[in-house]
């Protein structure tokens, strides 16, 4: 049985709720993931973690760093490295646009979720993010608590 959840036409494997707490998400980009066979099997079981995952652009290619995909128990010596850099599939124009924004404006690319689309391809949703200061985080918590209180009363 998989731990994945069905969301409209895609099956979500894992999310990164901490990203919305730590960053202002300005833009979202969908990218394909280049995976090995054992990584796909582990993803289908929902054994992935993107809590600290982010994307980097190196020599015109994009890579996802710090994504953990657990090893597949049935693969013996042919297993994958759980913490390896994984290549992301984006169009050249998208990579160029993101590289310009990251260099000039001080943004970062944060992994928001990993899912399988309707064609059963592994995708990652990246957010073009700007870091929040501690004051902004406290403000967001205060607003969330106020909305909860109003919902309870009304």
Secondary structure as UniProt FT lines:
FT   STRAND          5..7
FT   TURN            8..9
FT   STRAND          10..15
FT   HELIX           17..22
FT   STRAND          23..33
FT   HELIX           37..44
FT   TURN            45..46
FT   STRAND          48..49
FT   TURN            51..52
FT   STRAND          54..58
FT   TURN            59..60
FT   STRAND          61..65
FT   STRAND          68..69
FT   HELIX           73..78
FT   TURN            82..83
FT   STRAND          86..89
FT   HELIX           92..105
FT   STRAND          108..116
FT   TURN            118..119
FT   STRAND          122..131
FT   HELIX           134..153
//
